Amino acid sequence: MKNLEKFLAVSSVVLMTACGSMPNKAPVIERGAAPATETVVVPVAKPALKADASKATYVVKRGDTLYRIALDHGQSYSDLVTWNNLKNPNDIKVDQVLRVAPPDLNGVQSVPVAAGALEVKPLPLPASNSLGNKNSPKGDKKSYSEANLAELQKQDVSSAASAPVSRPEVAAPAKVAEKATDTPATDGDAVDWMWPADGKVLAGFDESKNKGLDIAGRMGQDIFSAGAGKVMYAGSGIRGYGNLVIVKHNNSLLSAYAHTKTILVKEGQSVTRGQKIAEMGNSDSDSVKLHFEIRLQGKPVDPARYLPAR
């Protein structure tokens, strides 16, 4: 019995000694995996939209002449002849469809619209170990202590700080192609205007009755170009205007000088502001006067809005 008690006592001491000698195991710290691929959205240009092409053509009405159609659309009648392949400019028929805009434009202008569809592009992943991830050993086992834990944290911070940061490259939106076209003027400030003749204004602008200004004068009095430009018409082919000169100043604005006695310029000739272009008369009129018009995109506008005060 005593021997059994001694055996049990010795066994208990051995077990207690073994348990006390087992070392503390340090926690195993695994580094995070590489971040997932990021994406960036880049705007992609939409297909060009097309403008209304209805203004590119005109349907001939009874009483129309090619000269009148050209004047009403701010174009040269010779251009209309070319654009429509007319062998006889005087032979146009009712309901005939004429092109009144240059063929290359055709009244249709592409308007690029940026943004809309989205294209997703992956960003390049950072280089290996760039975020301080450790490859070996992945689980560095040390006995647990506050000092060892602080040392591990310090190493992680220093590794992340020293690693180069890879900045994502964002593709710039594609630039909209610019078409080299002349921008039509929309305001009279684009032309340095002056009065075409001295004299009293007999009749002012009235959209329904008088499409310009009637200026009194004497037979043979000088008529000047109200602004710099090119003569697009010189002749007597438009009923109601007599001997007529039309000067085109830019893509939008033109001026007309009617009822003249003598025309002193030719079609296609460039003229300067204040240059003498005709002499006052009474052709197709019951009195000596100058009928003066300014047209914007072929539409008559009040010249008083453009001419300087006097």
GUVEX-175363 format. One record per residue (C-alpha): residue in three letters; x negated, y, z; chain. Coordinates in steps of 0.2 Angstrom, whole numbers, padded with zeros to 4 digits. Example, Ala and Ser with C-alpha at 12.3 -4.5 7.8 and 13.67 -1.06 7.14 Angstrom:
! residues 2
<site residuo="ALA" u="-0062" v="-0022" w="0039" cadena="A"/>
<site residuo="SER" u="-0068" v="-0005" w="0036" cadena="A"/>
***
This chain:
! residues 310
<site residuo="MET" u="0000" v="0000" w="0000" cadena="A"/>
<site residuo="LYS" u="-0014" v="0012" w="0005" cadena="A"/>
<site residuo="ASN" u="-0023" v="0008" w="-0012" cadena="A"/>
<site residuo="LEU" u="-0007" v="0012" w="-0021" cadena="A"/>
<site residuo="GLU" u="-0006" v="0029" w="-0013" cadena="A"/>
<site residuo="LYS" u="-0024" v="0033" w="-0017" cadena="A"/>
<site residuo="PHE" u="-0021" v="0028" w="-0035" cadena="A"/>
<site residuo="LEU" u="-0006" v="0040" w="-0037" cadena="A"/>
<site residuo="ALA" u="-0016" v="0054" w="-0028" cadena="A"/>
<site residuo="VAL" u="-0031" v="0052" w="-0040" cadena="A"/>
<site residuo="SER" u="-0019" v="0052" w="-0055" cadena="A"/>
<site residuo="SER" u="-0010" v="0067" w="-0050" cadena="A"/>
<site residuo="VAL" u="-0027" v="0077" w="-0048" cadena="A"/>
<site residuo="VAL" u="-0032" v="0071" w="-0066" cadena="A"/>
<site residuo="LEU" u="-0016" v="0076" w="-0074" cadena="A"/>
<site residuo="MET" u="-0017" v="0093" w="-0065" cadena="A"/>
<site residuo="THR" u="-0035" v="0096" w="-0071" cadena="A"/>
<site residuo="ALA" u="-0031" v="0092" w="-0089" cadena="A"/>
<site residuo="CYS" u="-0016" v="0104" w="-0090" cadena="A"/>
<site residuo="GLY" u="-0026" v="0118" w="-0082" cadena="A"/>
<site residuo="SER" u="-0040" v="0115" w="-0095" cadena="A"/>
<site residuo="MET" u="-0029" v="0117" w="-0110" cadena="A"/>
<site residuo="PRO" u="-0033" v="0134" w="-0118" cadena="A"/>
<site residuo="ASN" u="-0020" v="0147" w="-0123" cadena="A"/>
<site residuo="LYS" u="-0016" v="0147" w="-0142" cadena="A"/>
<site residuo="ALA" u="-0017" v="0164" w="-0151" cadena="A"/>
<site residuo="PRO" u="-0002" v="0168" w="-0162" cadena="A"/>
<site residuo="VAL" u="-0004" v="0165" w="-0181" cadena="A"/>
<site residuo="ILE" u="-0002" v="0181" w="-0191" cadena="A"/>
<site residuo="GLU" u="0003" v="0179" w="-0209" cadena="A"/>
<site residuo="ARG" u="0000" v="0194" w="-0221" cadena="A"/>
<site residuo="GLY" u="0015" v="0199" w="-0231" cadena="A"/>
<site residuo="ALA" u="0016" v="0194" w="-0249" cadena="A"/>
<site residuo="ALA" u="0014" v="0206" w="-0264" cadena="A"/>
<site residuo="PRO" u="0028" v="0218" w="-0267" cadena="A"/>
<site residuo="ALA" u="0041" v="0214" w="-0281" cadena="A"/>
<site residuo="THR" u="0039" v="0223" w="-0297" cadena="A"/>
<site residuo="GLU" u="0047" v="0240" w="-0297" cadena="A"/>
<site residuo="THR" u="0057" v="0247" w="-0312" cadena="A"/>
<site residuo="VAL" u="0058" v="0265" w="-0319" cadena="A"/>
<site residuo="VAL" u="0072" v="0271" w="-0330" cadena="A"/>
<site residuo="VAL" u="0067" v="0281" w="-0345" cadena="A"/>
<site residuo="PRO" u="0080" v="0291" w="-0355" cadena="A"/>
<site residuo="VAL" u="0081" v="0286" w="-0373" cadena="A"/>
<site residuo="ALA" u="0087" v="0298" w="-0387" cadena="A"/>
<site residuo="LYS" u="0105" v="0294" w="-0394" cadena="A"/>
<site residuo="PRO" u="0108" v="0293" w="-0412" cadena="A"/>
<site residuo="ALA" u="0110" v="0310" w="-0421" cadena="A"/>
<site residuo="LEU" u="0128" v="0317" w="-0421" cadena="A"/>
<site residuo="LYS" u="0135" v="0324" w="-0437" cadena="A"/>
<site residuo="ALA" u="0144" v="0341" w="-0439" cadena="A"/>
<site residuo="ASP" u="0159" v="0344" w="-0449" cadena="A"/>
<site residuo="ALA" u="0156" v="0344" w="-0468" cadena="A"/>
<site residuo="SER" u="0172" v="0353" w="-0473" cadena="A"/>
<site residuo="LYS" u="0164" v="0370" w="-0475" cadena="A"/>
<site residuo="ALA" u="0152" v="0363" w="-0489" cadena="A"/>
<site residuo="THR" u="0166" v="0362" w="-0502" cadena="A"/>
<site residuo="TYR" u="0180" v="0373" w="-0509" cadena="A"/>
<site residuo="VAL" u="0195" v="0369" w="-0519" cadena="A"/>
<site residuo="VAL" u="0198" v="0382" w="-0533" cadena="A"/>
<site residuo="LYS" u="0215" v="0391" w="-0532" cadena="A"/>
<site residuo="ARG" u="0224" v="0401" w="-0545" cadena="A"/>
<site residuo="GLY" u="0216" v="0417" w="-0549" cadena="A"/>
<site residuo="ASP" u="0199" v="0412" w="-0542" cadena="A"/>
<site residuo="THR" u="0183" v="0417" w="-0551" cadena="A"/>
<site residuo="LEU" u="0166" v="0409" w="-0548" cadena="A"/>
<site residuo="TYR" u="0160" v="0427" w="-0543" cadena="A"/>
<site residuo="ARG" u="0174" v="0429" w="-0531" cadena="A"/>
<site residuo="ILE" u="0171" v="0412" w="-0523" cadena="A"/>
<site residuo="ALA" u="0152" v="0416" w="-0521" cadena="A"/>
<site residuo="LEU" u="0156" v="0432" w="-0513" cadena="A"/>
<site residuo="ASP" u="0168" v="0425" w="-0501" cadena="A"/>
<site residuo="HIS" u="0155" v="0411" w="-0496" cadena="A"/>
<site residuo="GLY" u="0140" v="0423" w="-0495" cadena="A"/>
<site residuo="GLN" u="0131" v="0413" w="-0509" cadena="A"/>
<site residuo="SER" u="0124" v="0418" w="-0526" cadena="A"/>
<site residuo="TYR" u="0136" v="0413" w="-0541" cadena="A"/>
<site residuo="SER" u="0120" v="0407" w="-0550" cadena="A"/>
<site residuo="ASP" u="0117" v="0395" w="-0535" cadena="A"/>
<site residuo="LEU" u="0135" v="0389" w="-0537" cadena="A"/>
<site residuo="VAL" u="0132" v="0385" w="-0555" cadena="A"/>
<site residuo="THR" u="0116" v="0375" w="-0551" cadena="A"/>
<site residuo="TRP" u="0124" v="0365" w="-0536" cadena="A"/>
<site residuo="ASN" u="0139" v="0361" w="-0547" cadena="A"/>
<site residuo="ASN" u="0131" v="0358" w="-0563" cadena="A"/>
<site residuo="LEU" u="0143" v="0370" w="-0572" cadena="A"/>
<site residuo="LYS" u="0139" v="0372" w="-0591" cadena="A"/>
<site residuo="ASN" u="0151" v="0386" w="-0592" cadena="A"/>
<site residuo="PRO" u="0153" v="0397" w="-0576" cadena="A"/>
<site residuo="ASN" u="0169" v="0405" w="-0583" cadena="A"/>
<site residuo="ASP" u="0177" v="0388" w="-0585" cadena="A"/>
<site residuo="ILE" u="0183" v="0382" w="-0568" cadena="A"/>
<site residuo="LYS" u="0200" v="0374" w="-0565" cadena="A"/>
<site residuo="VAL" u="0213" v="0375" w="-0551" cadena="A"/>
<site residuo="ASP" u="0211" v="0361" w="-0538" cadena="A"/>
<site residuo="GLN" u="0193" v="0358" w="-0544" cadena="A"/>
<site residuo="VAL" u="0181" v="0355" w="-0529" cadena="A"/>
<site residuo="LEU" u="0166" v="0365" w="-0529" cadena="A"/>
<site residuo="ARG" u="0150" v="0364" w="-0518" cadena="A"/>
<site residuo="VAL" u="0147" v="0380" w="-0509" cadena="A"/>
<site residuo="ALA" u="0133" v="0375" w="-0498" cadena="A"/>
<site residuo="PRO" u="0115" v="0369" w="-0503" cadena="A"/>
<site residuo="PRO" u="0115" v="0350" w="-0508" cadena="A"/>
<site residuo="ASP" u="0101" v="0346" w="-0495" cadena="A"/>
<site residuo="LEU" u="0112" v="0353" w="-0481" cadena="A"/>
<site residuo="ASN" u="0129" v="0347" w="-0488" cadena="A"/>
<site residuo="GLY" u="0137" v="0356" w="-0474" cadena="A"/>
<site residuo="VAL" u="0131" v="0342" w="-0462" cadena="A"/>
<site residuo="GLN" u="0118" v="0345" w="-0450" cadena="A"/>
<site residuo="SER" u="0111" v="0332" w="-0438" cadena="A"/>
<site residuo="VAL" u="0111" v="0337" w="-0420" cadena="A"/>
<site residuo="PRO" u="0099" v="0326" w="-0410" cadena="A"/>
<site residuo="VAL" u="0106" v="0323" w="-0392" cadena="A"/>
<site residuo="ALA" u="0093" v="0318" w="-0379" cadena="A"/>
<site residuo="ALA" u="0097" v="0307" w="-0364" cadena="A"/>
<site residuo="GLY" u="0110" v="0294" w="-0363" cadena="A"/>
<site residuo="ALA" u="0104" v="0276" w="-0365" cadena="A"/>
<site residuo="LEU" u="0092" v="0270" w="-0352" cadena="A"/>
<site residuo="GLU" u="0077" v="0259" w="-0355" cadena="A"/>
<site residuo="VAL" u="0070" v="0249" w="-0341" cadena="A"/>
<site residuo="LYS" u="0051" v="0247" w="-0340" cadena="A"/>
<site residuo="PRO" u="0042" v="0237" w="-0327" cadena="A"/>
<site residuo="LEU" u="0028" v="0246" w="-0317" cadena="A"/>
<site residuo="PRO" u="0011" v="0238" w="-0317" cadena="A"/>
<site residuo="LEU" u="0007" v="0228" w="-0301" cadena="A"/>
<site residuo="PRO" u="-0007" v="0235" w="-0290" cadena="A"/>
<site residuo="ALA" u="-0023" v="0226" w="-0291" cadena="A"/>
<site residuo="SER" u="-0027" v="0211" w="-0280" cadena="A"/>
<site residuo="ASN" u="-0030" v="0215" w="-0261" cadena="A"/>
<site residuo="SER" u="-0026" v="0234" w="-0265" cadena="A"/>
<site residuo="LEU" u="-0013" v="0234" w="-0251" cadena="A"/>
<site residuo="GLY" u="-0025" v="0226" w="-0239" cadena="A"/>
<site residuo="ASN" u="-0018" v="0208" w="-0239" cadena="A"/>
<site residuo="LYS" u="-0030" v="0195" w="-0233" cadena="A"/>
<site residuo="ASN" u="-0033" v="0180" w="-0243" cadena="A"/>
<site residuo="SER" u="-0044" v="0170" w="-0232" cadena="A"/>
<site residuo="PRO" u="-0042" v="0165" w="-0219" cadena="A"/>
<site residuo="LYS" u="-0024" v="0167" w="-0219" cadena="A"/>
<site residuo="GLY" u="-0021" v="0163" w="-0201" cadena="A"/>
<site residuo="ASP" u="-0037" v="0168" w="-0191" cadena="A"/>
<site residuo="LYS" u="-0035" v="0159" w="-0174" cadena="A"/>
<site residuo="LYS" u="-0041" v="0168" w="-0158" cadena="A"/>
<site residuo="SER" u="-0037" v="0167" w="-0140" cadena="A"/>
<site residuo="TYR" u="-0023" v="0179" w="-0136" cadena="A"/>
<site residuo="SER" u="-0028" v="0195" w="-0127" cadena="A"/>
<site residuo="GLU" u="-0024" v="0213" w="-0128" cadena="A"/>
<site residuo="ALA" u="-0041" v="0217" w="-0135" cadena="A"/>
<site residuo="ASN" u="-0041" v="0204" w="-0149" cadena="A"/>
<site residuo="LEU" u="-0023" v="0211" w="-0154" cadena="A"/>
<site residuo="ALA" u="-0029" v="0229" w="-0155" cadena="A"/>
<site residuo="GLU" u="-0044" v="0224" w="-0165" cadena="A"/>
<site residuo="LEU" u="-0033" v="0215" w="-0178" cadena="A"/>
<site residuo="GLN" u="-0021" v="0230" w="-0180" cadena="A"/>
<site residuo="LYS" u="-0036" v="0242" w="-0182" cadena="A"/>
<site residuo="GLN" u="-0043" v="0231" w="-0196" cadena="A"/>
<site residuo="ASP" u="-0026" v="0231" w="-0205" cadena="A"/>
<site residuo="VAL" u="-0025" v="0250" w="-0204" cadena="A"/>
<site residuo="SER" u="-0042" v="0253" w="-0210" cadena="A"/>
<site residuo="SER" u="-0040" v="0241" w="-0225" cadena="A"/>
<site residuo="ALA" u="-0024" v="0249" w="-0230" cadena="A"/>
<site residuo="ALA" u="-0032" v="0267" w="-0229" cadena="A"/>
<site residuo="SER" u="-0047" v="0262" w="-0240" cadena="A"/>
<site residuo="ALA" u="-0037" v="0253" w="-0253" cadena="A"/>
<site residuo="PRO" u="-0034" v="0264" w="-0269" cadena="A"/>
<site residuo="VAL" u="-0015" v="0268" w="-0271" cadena="A"/>
<site residuo="SER" u="-0009" v="0264" w="-0289" cadena="A"/>
<site residuo="ARG" u="0003" v="0277" w="-0295" cadena="A"/>
<site residuo="PRO" u="0017" v="0272" w="-0306" cadena="A"/>
<site residuo="GLU" u="0016" v="0279" w="-0324" cadena="A"/>
<site residuo="VAL" u="0032" v="0286" w="-0330" cadena="A"/>
<site residuo="ALA" u="0035" v="0287" w="-0349" cadena="A"/>
<site residuo="ALA" u="0039" v="0304" w="-0354" cadena="A"/>
<site residuo="PRO" u="0055" v="0306" w="-0364" cadena="A"/>
<site residuo="ALA" u="0053" v="0306" w="-0383" cadena="A"/>
<site residuo="LYS" u="0053" v="0324" w="-0390" cadena="A"/>
<site residuo="VAL" u="0068" v="0328" w="-0401" cadena="A"/>
<site residuo="ALA" u="0062" v="0330" w="-0419" cadena="A"/>
<site residuo="GLU" u="0063" v="0349" w="-0424" cadena="A"/>
<site residuo="LYS" u="0069" v="0352" w="-0441" cadena="A"/>
<site residuo="ALA" u="0061" v="0367" w="-0450" cadena="A"/>
<site residuo="THR" u="0076" v="0377" w="-0455" cadena="A"/>
<site residuo="ASP" u="0079" v="0395" w="-0456" cadena="A"/>
<site residuo="THR" u="0090" v="0401" w="-0441" cadena="A"/>
<site residuo="PRO" u="0105" v="0411" w="-0448" cadena="A"/>
<site residuo="ALA" u="0106" v="0428" w="-0440" cadena="A"/>
<site residuo="THR" u="0123" v="0431" w="-0431" cadena="A"/>
<site residuo="ASP" u="0121" v="0449" w="-0426" cadena="A"/>
<site residuo="GLY" u="0118" v="0465" w="-0435" cadena="A"/>
<site residuo="ASP" u="0103" v="0469" w="-0425" cadena="A"/>
<site residuo="ALA" u="0094" v="0457" w="-0437" cadena="A"/>
<site residuo="VAL" u="0095" v="0470" w="-0450" cadena="A"/>
<site residuo="ASP" u="0089" v="0488" w="-0449" cadena="A"/>
<site residuo="TRP" u="0105" v="0497" w="-0456" cadena="A"/>
<site residuo="MET" u="0107" v="0514" w="-0464" cadena="A"/>
<site residuo="TRP" u="0122" v="0523" w="-0472" cadena="A"/>
<site residuo="PRO" u="0122" v="0519" w="-0491" cadena="A"/>
<site residuo="ALA" u="0128" v="0536" w="-0496" cadena="A"/>
<site residuo="ASP" u="0132" v="0553" w="-0490" cadena="A"/>
<site residuo="GLY" u="0150" v="0558" w="-0490" cadena="A"/>
<site residuo="LYS" u="0166" v="0558" w="-0480" cadena="A"/>
<site residuo="VAL" u="0174" v="0541" w="-0476" cadena="A"/>
<site residuo="LEU" u="0190" v="0541" w="-0485" cadena="A"/>
<site residuo="ALA" u="0197" v="0524" w="-0479" cadena="A"/>
<site residuo="GLY" u="0191" v="0513" w="-0464" cadena="A"/>
<site residuo="PHE" u="0190" v="0495" w="-0462" cadena="A"/>
<site residuo="ASP" u="0206" v="0485" w="-0462" cadena="A"/>
<site residuo="GLU" u="0205" v="0466" w="-0464" cadena="A"/>
<site residuo="SER" u="0221" v="0465" w="-0473" cadena="A"/>
<site residuo="LYS" u="0221" v="0481" w="-0484" cadena="A"/>
<site residuo="ASN" u="0203" v="0487" w="-0485" cadena="A"/>
<site residuo="LYS" u="0188" v="0475" w="-0483" cadena="A"/>
<site residuo="GLY" u="0175" v="0489" w="-0480" cadena="A"/>
<site residuo="LEU" u="0173" v="0508" w="-0481" cadena="A"/>
<site residuo="ASP" u="0177" v="0520" w="-0495" cadena="A"/>
<site residuo="ILE" u="0165" v="0534" w="-0495" cadena="A"/>
<site residuo="ALA" u="0168" v="0550" w="-0505" cadena="A"/>
<site residuo="GLY" u="0155" v="0557" w="-0517" cadena="A"/>
<site residuo="ARG" u="0152" v="0565" w="-0534" cadena="A"/>
<site residuo="MET" u="0149" v="0556" w="-0551" cadena="A"/>
<site residuo="GLY" u="0131" v="0550" w="-0552" cadena="A"/>
<site residuo="GLN" u="0127" v="0552" w="-0533" cadena="A"/>
<site residuo="ASP" u="0113" v="0541" w="-0527" cadena="A"/>
<site residuo="ILE" u="0118" v="0525" w="-0518" cadena="A"/>
<site residuo="PHE" u="0105" v="0517" w="-0507" cadena="A"/>
<site residuo="SER" u="0102" v="0499" w="-0501" cadena="A"/>
<site residuo="ALA" u="0108" v="0499" w="-0483" cadena="A"/>
<site residuo="GLY" u="0095" v="0487" w="-0478" cadena="A"/>
<site residuo="ALA" u="0080" v="0477" w="-0485" cadena="A"/>
<site residuo="GLY" u="0085" v="0461" w="-0494" cadena="A"/>
<site residuo="LYS" u="0086" v="0453" w="-0511" cadena="A"/>
<site residuo="VAL" u="0099" v="0457" w="-0525" cadena="A"/>
<site residuo="MET" u="0110" v="0442" w="-0527" cadena="A"/>
<site residuo="TYR" u="0123" v="0449" w="-0539" cadena="A"/>
<site residuo="ALA" u="0123" v="0464" w="-0551" cadena="A"/>
<site residuo="GLY" u="0137" v="0465" w="-0564" cadena="A"/>
<site residuo="SER" u="0156" v="0468" w="-0566" cadena="A"/>
<site residuo="GLY" u="0163" v="0450" w="-0566" cadena="A"/>
<site residuo="ILE" u="0173" v="0452" w="-0550" cadena="A"/>
<site residuo="ARG" u="0190" v="0460" w="-0553" cadena="A"/>
<site residuo="GLY" u="0194" v="0475" w="-0542" cadena="A"/>
<site residuo="TYR" u="0176" v="0480" w="-0539" cadena="A"/>
<site residuo="GLY" u="0170" v="0487" w="-0555" cadena="A"/>
<site residuo="ASN" u="0151" v="0488" w="-0557" cadena="A"/>
<site residuo="LEU" u="0145" v="0479" w="-0541" cadena="A"/>
<site residuo="VAL" u="0129" v="0476" w="-0533" cadena="A"/>
<site residuo="ILE" u="0127" v="0463" w="-0519" cadena="A"/>
<site residuo="VAL" u="0112" v="0462" w="-0508" cadena="A"/>
<site residuo="LYS" u="0108" v="0447" w="-0497" cadena="A"/>
<site residuo="HIS" u="0099" v="0452" w="-0481" cadena="A"/>
<site residuo="ASN" u="0097" v="0435" w="-0473" cadena="A"/>
<site residuo="ASN" u="0106" v="0418" w="-0472" cadena="A"/>
<site residuo="SER" u="0121" v="0426" w="-0464" cadena="A"/>
<site residuo="LEU" u="0123" v="0445" w="-0469" cadena="A"/>
<site residuo="LEU" u="0125" v="0453" w="-0486" cadena="A"/>
<site residuo="SER" u="0131" v="0470" w="-0492" cadena="A"/>
<site residuo="ALA" u="0141" v="0475" w="-0507" cadena="A"/>
<site residuo="TYR" u="0142" v="0492" w="-0517" cadena="A"/>
<site residuo="ALA" u="0157" v="0493" w="-0528" cadena="A"/>
<site residuo="HIS" u="0164" v="0505" w="-0542" cadena="A"/>
<site residuo="THR" u="0147" v="0511" w="-0547" cadena="A"/>
<site residuo="LYS" u="0143" v="0521" w="-0563" cadena="A"/>
<site residuo="THR" u="0126" v="0514" w="-0566" cadena="A"/>
<site residuo="ILE" u="0117" v="0499" w="-0558" cadena="A"/>
<site residuo="LEU" u="0098" v="0501" w="-0556" cadena="A"/>
<site residuo="VAL" u="0093" v="0484" w="-0550" cadena="A"/>
<site residuo="LYS" u="0093" v="0466" w="-0557" cadena="A"/>
<site residuo="GLU" u="0098" v="0450" w="-0549" cadena="A"/>
<site residuo="GLY" u="0083" v="0442" w="-0539" cadena="A"/>
<site residuo="GLN" u="0075" v="0458" w="-0536" cadena="A"/>
<site residuo="SER" u="0069" v="0462" w="-0519" cadena="A"/>
<site residuo="VAL" u="0074" v="0479" w="-0512" cadena="A"/>
<site residuo="THR" u="0069" v="0489" w="-0497" cadena="A"/>
<site residuo="ARG" u="0079" v="0499" w="-0485" cadena="A"/>
<site residuo="GLY" u="0084" v="0516" w="-0492" cadena="A"/>
<site residuo="GLN" u="0079" v="0511" w="-0510" cadena="A"/>
<site residuo="LYS" u="0091" v="0518" w="-0524" cadena="A"/>
<site residuo="ILE" u="0100" v="0504" w="-0532" cadena="A"/>
<site residuo="ALA" u="0115" v="0512" w="-0541" cadena="A"/>
<site residuo="GLU" u="0124" v="0528" w="-0545" cadena="A"/>
<site residuo="MET" u="0141" v="0532" w="-0538" cadena="A"/>
<site residuo="GLY" u="0156" v="0531" w="-0551" cadena="A"/>
<site residuo="ASN" u="0174" v="0526" w="-0553" cadena="A"/>
<site residuo="SER" u="0173" v="0509" w="-0562" cadena="A"/>
<site residuo="ASP" u="0189" v="0500" w="-0559" cadena="A"/>
<site residuo="SER" u="0195" v="0514" w="-0547" cadena="A"/>
<site residuo="ASP" u="0206" v="0529" w="-0549" cadena="A"/>
<site residuo="SER" u="0193" v="0541" w="-0541" cadena="A"/>
<site residuo="VAL" u="0174" v="0543" w="-0538" cadena="A"/>
<site residuo="LYS" u="0169" v="0534" w="-0523" cadena="A"/>
<site residuo="LEU" u="0158" v="0520" w="-0516" cadena="A"/>
<site residuo="HIS" u="0167" v="0505" w="-0509" cadena="A"/>
<site residuo="PHE" u="0155" v="0497" w="-0496" cadena="A"/>
<site residuo="GLU" u="0156" v="0481" w="-0488" cadena="A"/>
<site residuo="ILE" u="0146" v="0470" w="-0475" cadena="A"/>
<site residuo="ARG" u="0150" v="0452" w="-0475" cadena="A"/>
<site residuo="LEU" u="0145" v="0439" w="-0461" cadena="A"/>
<site residuo="GLN" u="0145" v="0421" w="-0467" cadena="A"/>
<site residuo="GLY" u="0155" v="0427" w="-0482" cadena="A"/>
<site residuo="LYS" u="0168" v="0435" w="-0471" cadena="A"/>
<site residuo="PRO" u="0171" v="0454" w="-0472" cadena="A"/>
<site residuo="VAL" u="0167" v="0463" w="-0455" cadena="A"/>
<site residuo="ASP" u="0169" v="0481" w="-0450" cadena="A"/>
<site residuo="PRO" u="0153" v="0491" w="-0457" cadena="A"/>
<site residuo="ALA" u="0156" v="0504" w="-0443" cadena="A"/>
<site residuo="ARG" u="0150" v="0490" w="-0431" cadena="A"/>
<site residuo="TYR" u="0133" v="0489" w="-0439" cadena="A"/>
<site residuo="LEU" u="0129" v="0506" w="-0446" cadena="A"/>
<site residuo="PRO" u="0121" v="0520" w="-0435" cadena="A"/>
<site residuo="ALA" u="0132" v="0534" w="-0429" cadena="A"/>
<site residuo="ARG" u="0131" v="0550" w="-0439" cadena="A"/>
***
